[in-house]
Amino acid sequence: MSGTPVGVDNTSRRKFDKEEYLERARQREQREKDEARKGKERGPPVQRQPLKHRDYEVDLDSRLGKTQVVTPIAPLNQQAGYYCSVCECVVKDSANYLDHINGKKHQRALGMSMRVERASLEQVQKRFEALKKRKDPSAFTEQDLDERIMKQLQEEEERKRQRKEKKKEKKREQAAQHEPEDVDPDIAAMMGFGGFGSSKK
């Protein structure tokens, strides 16, 4: 055997092939450019509808004040908070839910852009006419107001009367509790006093 030690020579630095890494960088840049071009060549942009007002009522009060057991394995639509079926997400409170359904992401999922269609003069006039027809002019009169005020005053008087009756009933119950029980006068005389009540009157 020779006297040279057997093993790996790890005393020198690792040498990198600069040409190889420059070629890799060029290939990566070329791939990124090709992908960017493919992304642009997808086709014409989607034409979205302008914003429309909601034709449904947003339900924010149905679960107000109710408690709910929250489990991590429950499906999204049964978790705590407000569930958006369009975006399939859960929002924790009503303010954020309103922000979400009025926001860009939700409107895009519905197929609308964030632009509003410009209304013409005829459309505005038609809208005013529709609102005038919907509002019935004979719906509210001064007589109705007087009747409402009278009714409210009567309800207040009834509530006051009921409160007074409750107070009287409580006083009667307290008086009945504090009344001394019937004491036999012979036993009271033997013990040396007339009753168990106080001497103050």
Summary of the structure (lengths in Angstrom):
residues: 201
radius of gyration: 42.3
end to end distance: 127.8
largest distance: 132.5
contacts: 303
relative contact order: 0.05
helix: 50%
strand: 7%
